[in-house]
Amino acid sequence: MAFEQYDEGSISQINVTPFVDVMLVLLVIFMVTAPILQQGVNVELPAVEAGPLVSETAEQLVVAIDGEGRVHLNDTPLDLVALGEKLTAIVKLRADRTVYLRADKDVVYGKVVAVMAAIRSAGIAKLGMVTEPLPEGNFAEQNES
């Protein structure tokens, strides 16, 4: 069996150590920035006086209704029928899920009620309404309008 012979100054193999170092640095950068890049549906929430919600350890289910009345389930646009089907499938896997509803303050009340009915008909027992907290001292101003 013959062995390859090399000159003192030439190396015929690629040194992968710098490549691995660069990949590890990129991995750390993406791990740090991924939680910061949270995107969602742009919704202007109504401001009310309420306590904070207790969050679940599992992935949250958020149904959002934007200012034009479009319905989204975790950033995925759906119609009411598809929303009901998707939530029914989720309930089959885990029945104790909580759905959080984020509705724009300018959405027609009937649209919000229709979405709530679709959520309830899918078998979701726990429905939370997401709002913005009131600024200090604005409770009287909010009630006047």
C-alpha atoms as an extended CHARMM CRD file, in Angstrom:
* protein
*
       145  EXT
         1         1  MET       CA              0.0000000000        0.0000000000        0.0000000000  PROA      1               0.0000000000
         2         2  ALA       CA              1.4610000000        3.3070000000       -1.0450000000  PROA      2               0.0000000000
         3         3  PHE       CA              1.2170000000        6.4890000000        1.0170000000  PROA      3               0.0000000000
         4         4  GLU       CA              0.9420000000        9.9070000000       -0.5140000000  PROA      4               0.0000000000
         5         5  GLN       CA              3.9780000000       12.0500000000       -0.0410000000  PROA      5               0.0000000000
         6         6  TYR       CA              3.8100000000       15.8160000000        0.3460000000  PROA      6               0.0000000000
         7         7  ASP       CA              6.3070000000       18.5820000000        0.0950000000  PROA      7               0.0000000000
         8         8  GLU       CA              6.9790000000       20.4950000000        3.2710000000  PROA      8               0.0000000000
         9         9  GLY       CA              5.0910000000       23.6090000000        2.0570000000  PROA      9               0.0000000000
        10        10  SER       CA              2.0400000000       22.1810000000        0.2230000000  PROA      10              0.0000000000
        11        11  ILE       CA             -1.1840000000       20.8560000000        1.7500000000  PROA      11              0.0000000000
        12        12  SER       CA             -3.7230000000       19.1560000000       -0.4890000000  PROA      12              0.0000000000
        13        13  GLN       CA             -6.6480000000       19.1240000000        2.0110000000  PROA      13              0.0000000000
        14        14  ILE       CA             -8.9680000000       21.9870000000        2.8550000000  PROA      14              0.0000000000
        15        15  ASN       CA             -8.8030000000       23.2980000000        6.3930000000  PROA      15              0.0000000000
        16        16  VAL       CA            -12.4480000000       23.3860000000        7.5910000000  PROA      16              0.0000000000
        17        17  THR       CA            -11.7690000000       24.9530000000       10.9920000000  PROA      17              0.0000000000
        18        18  PRO       CA            -12.3530000000       28.5750000000        9.8380000000  PROA      18              0.0000000000
        19        19  PHE       CA            -15.5470000000       27.4560000000        8.0680000000  PROA      19              0.0000000000
        20        20  VAL       CA            -16.8590000000       25.8310000000       11.2580000000  PROA      20              0.0000000000
        21        21  ASP       CA            -15.9940000000       28.9650000000       13.2540000000  PROA      21              0.0000000000
        22        22  VAL       CA            -17.9400000000       31.1720000000       10.8520000000  PROA      22              0.0000000000
        23        23  MET       CA            -20.9330000000       28.8010000000       10.8940000000  PROA      23              0.0000000000
        24        24  LEU       CA            -21.0220000000       28.7800000000       14.6910000000  PROA      24              0.0000000000
        25        25  VAL       CA            -20.9550000000       32.5850000000       14.7950000000  PROA      25              0.0000000000
        26        26  LEU       CA            -23.8360000000       32.7290000000       12.2820000000  PROA      26              0.0000000000
        27        27  LEU       CA            -25.7950000000       30.1780000000       14.3060000000  PROA      27              0.0000000000
        28        28  VAL       CA            -25.4270000000       32.2590000000       17.4540000000  PROA      28              0.0000000000
        29        29  ILE       CA            -26.4820000000       35.4240000000       15.5940000000  PROA      29              0.0000000000
        30        30  PHE       CA            -29.6330000000       33.7480000000       14.2430000000  PROA      30              0.0000000000
        31        31  MET       CA            -30.4800000000       32.2510000000       17.6300000000  PROA      31              0.0000000000
        32        32  VAL       CA            -30.2650000000       35.6700000000       19.2620000000  PROA      32              0.0000000000
        33        33  THR       CA            -32.1750000000       37.6090000000       16.5840000000  PROA      33              0.0000000000
        34        34  ALA       CA            -34.9610000000       35.0790000000       15.8450000000  PROA      34              0.0000000000
        35        35  PRO       CA            -37.0620000000       35.8820000000       18.9410000000  PROA      35              0.0000000000
        36        36  ILE       CA            -36.7050000000       39.6140000000       18.2450000000  PROA      36              0.0000000000
        37        37  LEU       CA            -38.1870000000       39.2980000000       14.7530000000  PROA      37              0.0000000000
        38        38  GLN       CA            -41.7460000000       38.6220000000       15.8620000000  PROA      38              0.0000000000
        39        39  GLN       CA            -44.1540000000       39.5550000000       13.1160000000  PROA      39              0.0000000000
        40        40  GLY       CA            -47.8730000000       39.6970000000       13.2900000000  PROA      40              0.0000000000
        41        41  VAL       CA            -51.0350000000       41.2050000000       11.9470000000  PROA      41              0.0000000000
        42        42  ASN       CA            -51.2050000000       44.9760000000       12.3920000000  PROA      42              0.0000000000
        43        43  VAL       CA            -54.1600000000       45.5070000000       14.7490000000  PROA      43              0.0000000000
        44        44  GLU       CA            -55.0610000000       48.5900000000       16.8040000000  PROA      44              0.0000000000
        45        45  LEU       CA            -56.3160000000       47.0650000000       20.0290000000  PROA      45              0.0000000000
        46        46  PRO       CA            -58.8810000000       48.8530000000       22.1670000000  PROA      46              0.0000000000
        47        47  ALA       CA            -57.5840000000       50.2440000000       25.4410000000  PROA      47              0.0000000000
        48        48  VAL       CA            -59.3370000000       48.9700000000       28.5760000000  PROA      48              0.0000000000
        49        49  GLU       CA            -58.5610000000       48.4600000000       32.2380000000  PROA      49              0.0000000000
        50        50  ALA       CA            -57.8840000000       44.7260000000       32.7010000000  PROA      50              0.0000000000
        51        51  GLY       CA            -55.3590000000       42.3830000000       34.2740000000  PROA      51              0.0000000000
        52        52  PRO       CA            -52.6930000000       40.4750000000       32.3310000000  PROA      52              0.0000000000
        53        53  LEU       CA            -53.4600000000       37.0820000000       30.8190000000  PROA      53              0.0000000000
        54        54  VAL       CA            -51.8070000000       33.9560000000       32.1500000000  PROA      54              0.0000000000
        55        55  SER       CA            -49.8380000000       32.5260000000       29.2400000000  PROA      55              0.0000000000
        56        56  GLU       CA            -49.6170000000       28.8410000000       28.4230000000  PROA      56              0.0000000000
        57        57  THR       CA            -46.3540000000       26.9940000000       28.0250000000  PROA      57              0.0000000000
        58        58  ALA       CA            -47.4580000000       25.6410000000       24.6370000000  PROA      58              0.0000000000
        59        59  GLU       CA            -47.6660000000       27.6810000000       21.4630000000  PROA      59              0.0000000000
        60        60  GLN       CA            -50.4060000000       30.2700000000       21.6940000000  PROA      60              0.0000000000
        61        61  LEU       CA            -53.3120000000       30.3070000000       19.2900000000  PROA      61              0.0000000000
        62        62  VAL       CA            -54.0490000000       33.8940000000       18.2980000000  PROA      62              0.0000000000
        63        63  VAL       CA            -56.9750000000       34.8000000000       16.0620000000  PROA      63              0.0000000000
        64        64  ALA       CA            -56.6090000000       38.3570000000       14.7600000000  PROA      64              0.0000000000
        65        65  ILE       CA            -59.1070000000       40.5300000000       12.9110000000  PROA      65              0.0000000000
        66        66  ASP       CA            -57.4070000000       43.4430000000       11.1770000000  PROA      66              0.0000000000
        67        67  GLY       CA            -58.9190000000       46.8450000000       10.4030000000  PROA      67              0.0000000000
        68        68  GLU       CA            -60.3930000000       45.6330000000        7.1070000000  PROA      68              0.0000000000
        69        69  GLY       CA            -62.1150000000       42.6350000000        8.7050000000  PROA      69              0.0000000000
        70        70  ARG       CA            -59.7010000000       39.9370000000        7.4880000000  PROA      70              0.0000000000
        71        71  VAL       CA            -59.3000000000       36.9910000000        9.8670000000  PROA      71              0.0000000000
        72        72  HSD       CA            -55.8770000000       35.4720000000       10.6440000000  PROA      72              0.0000000000
        73        73  LEU       CA            -54.8920000000       32.4440000000       12.7250000000  PROA      73              0.0000000000
        74        74  ASN       CA            -51.2940000000       32.9450000000       13.8870000000  PROA      74              0.0000000000
        75        75  ASP       CA            -50.5160000000       35.2070000000       10.8830000000  PROA      75              0.0000000000
        76        76  THR       CA            -52.2160000000       32.8640000000        8.3740000000  PROA      76              0.0000000000
        77        77  PRO       CA            -55.1810000000       34.5100000000        6.6090000000  PROA      77              0.0000000000
        78        78  LEU       CA            -58.3310000000       32.3390000000        6.6980000000  PROA      78              0.0000000000
        79        79  ASP       CA            -62.0540000000       32.6650000000        6.0980000000  PROA      79              0.0000000000
        80        80  LEU       CA            -64.5120000000       31.7160000000        8.8630000000  PROA      80              0.0000000000
        81        81  VAL       CA            -65.1390000000       28.2040000000        7.5110000000  PROA      81              0.0000000000
        82        82  ALA       CA            -61.4170000000       27.3990000000        7.2590000000  PROA      82              0.0000000000
        83        83  LEU       CA            -60.8540000000       28.9030000000       10.7160000000  PROA      83              0.0000000000
        84        84  GLY       CA            -63.4860000000       26.6010000000       12.2060000000  PROA      84              0.0000000000
        85        85  GLU       CA            -62.0330000000       23.5410000000       10.4630000000  PROA      85              0.0000000000
        86        86  LYS       CA            -58.4900000000       24.3350000000       11.5910000000  PROA      86              0.0000000000
        87        87  LEU       CA            -59.5300000000       24.9600000000       15.1960000000  PROA      87              0.0000000000
        88        88  THR       CA            -61.6150000000       21.7680000000       15.2270000000  PROA      88              0.0000000000
        89        89  ALA       CA            -58.5250000000       19.8000000000       14.1610000000  PROA      89              0.0000000000
        90        90  ILE       CA            -56.4830000000       21.4830000000       16.8850000000  PROA      90              0.0000000000
        91        91  VAL       CA            -59.1170000000       20.6800000000       19.5310000000  PROA      91              0.0000000000
        92        92  LYS       CA            -58.9730000000       17.0100000000       18.5510000000  PROA      92              0.0000000000
        93        93  LEU       CA            -55.2490000000       16.9810000000       19.4100000000  PROA      93              0.0000000000
        94        94  ARG       CA            -55.5680000000       18.9580000000       22.6360000000  PROA      94              0.0000000000
        95        95  ALA       CA            -58.9630000000       19.9400000000       24.0140000000  PROA      95              0.0000000000
        96        96  ASP       CA            -57.8170000000       22.3790000000       26.7060000000  PROA      96              0.0000000000
        97        97  ARG       CA            -56.3180000000       24.9850000000       24.3470000000  PROA      97              0.0000000000
        98        98  THR       CA            -56.9820000000       28.6820000000       24.8830000000  PROA      98              0.0000000000
        99        99  VAL       CA            -57.5260000000       30.9630000000       21.8930000000  PROA      99              0.0000000000
       100       100  TYR       CA            -56.6920000000       34.6600000000       22.1790000000  PROA      100             0.0000000000
       101       101  LEU       CA            -58.7380000000       37.0430000000       20.0200000000  PROA      101             0.0000000000
       102       102  ARG       CA            -57.0900000000       40.2770000000       18.8490000000  PROA      102             0.0000000000
       103       103  ALA       CA            -59.6450000000       42.4850000000       17.0900000000  PROA      103             0.0000000000
       104       104  ASP       CA            -58.9480000000       45.9450000000       15.7230000000  PROA      104             0.0000000000
       105       105  LYS       CA            -60.9630000000       48.5940000000       17.5720000000  PROA      105             0.0000000000
       106       106  ASP       CA            -62.5260000000       49.7810000000       14.2870000000  PROA      106             0.0000000000
       107       107  VAL       CA            -63.8590000000       46.3560000000       13.2300000000  PROA      107             0.0000000000
       108       108  VAL       CA            -67.6270000000       46.0140000000       13.0120000000  PROA      108             0.0000000000
       109       109  TYR       CA            -69.0390000000       44.3460000000       16.1220000000  PROA      109             0.0000000000
       110       110  GLY       CA            -70.8840000000       41.7570000000       14.0280000000  PROA      110             0.0000000000
       111       111  LYS       CA            -67.6110000000       40.5300000000       12.5230000000  PROA      111             0.0000000000
       112       112  VAL       CA            -66.0910000000       40.0210000000       15.9870000000  PROA      112             0.0000000000
       113       113  VAL       CA            -69.1850000000       38.1080000000       17.1440000000  PROA      113             0.0000000000
       114       114  ALA       CA            -69.1090000000       35.9280000000       14.0040000000  PROA      114             0.0000000000
       115       115  VAL       CA            -65.4570000000       35.0410000000       14.6330000000  PROA      115             0.0000000000
       116       116  MET       CA            -66.2070000000       34.3050000000       18.3020000000  PROA      116             0.0000000000
       117       117  ALA       CA            -69.0720000000       32.0220000000       17.2200000000  PROA      117             0.0000000000
       118       118  ALA       CA            -66.7620000000       30.1720000000       14.8010000000  PROA      118             0.0000000000
       119       119  ILE       CA            -64.2280000000       29.6900000000       17.5900000000  PROA      119             0.0000000000
       120       120  ARG       CA            -66.8780000000       28.4140000000       20.0170000000  PROA      120             0.0000000000
       121       121  SER       CA            -68.4320000000       26.0900000000       17.4250000000  PROA      121             0.0000000000
       122       122  ALA       CA            -64.9930000000       24.5340000000       16.8660000000  PROA      122             0.0000000000
       123       123  GLY       CA            -65.0690000000       23.3510000000       20.4790000000  PROA      123             0.0000000000
       124       124  ILE       CA            -62.7820000000       25.9360000000       22.0590000000  PROA      124             0.0000000000
       125       125  ALA       CA            -63.9310000000       26.4660000000       25.6380000000  PROA      125             0.0000000000
       126       126  LYS       CA            -61.4170000000       29.1480000000       26.6640000000  PROA      126             0.0000000000
       127       127  LEU       CA            -61.4230000000       32.4030000000       24.6970000000  PROA      127             0.0000000000
       128       128  GLY       CA            -59.3980000000       35.4130000000       25.7980000000  PROA      128             0.0000000000
       129       129  MET       CA            -59.7850000000       38.9370000000       24.4440000000  PROA      129             0.0000000000
       130       130  VAL       CA            -56.4960000000       40.8010000000       23.9630000000  PROA      130             0.0000000000
       131       131  THR       CA            -56.5290000000       44.5530000000       24.6750000000  PROA      131             0.0000000000
       132       132  GLU       CA            -54.0900000000       47.3760000000       25.3130000000  PROA      132             0.0000000000
       133       133  PRO       CA            -53.7860000000       48.7760000000       28.8470000000  PROA      133             0.0000000000
       134       134  LEU       CA            -55.1430000000       52.2660000000       29.4420000000  PROA      134             0.0000000000
       135       135  PRO       CA            -52.6230000000       55.0560000000       29.9600000000  PROA      135             0.0000000000
       136       136  GLU       CA            -52.5900000000       56.4370000000       33.5020000000  PROA      136             0.0000000000
       137       137  GLY       CA            -55.5530000000       58.7240000000       34.2710000000  PROA      137             0.0000000000
       138       138  ASN       CA            -57.4480000000       58.1070000000       30.9980000000  PROA      138             0.0000000000
       139       139  PHE       CA            -60.1950000000       55.8790000000       32.3940000000  PROA      139             0.0000000000
       140       140  ALA       CA            -62.7190000000       58.7520000000       32.6400000000  PROA      140             0.0000000000
       141       141  GLU       CA            -61.8600000000       59.9820000000       29.1260000000  PROA      141             0.0000000000
       142       142  GLN       CA            -62.3370000000       56.4630000000       27.6920000000  PROA      142             0.0000000000
       143       143  ASN       CA            -65.7950000000       56.1270000000       29.2680000000  PROA      143             0.0000000000
       144       144  GLU       CA            -66.9840000000       59.5000000000       27.9190000000  PROA      144             0.0000000000
       145       145  SER       CA            -66.4290000000       58.5600000000       24.2680000000  PROA      145             0.0000000000
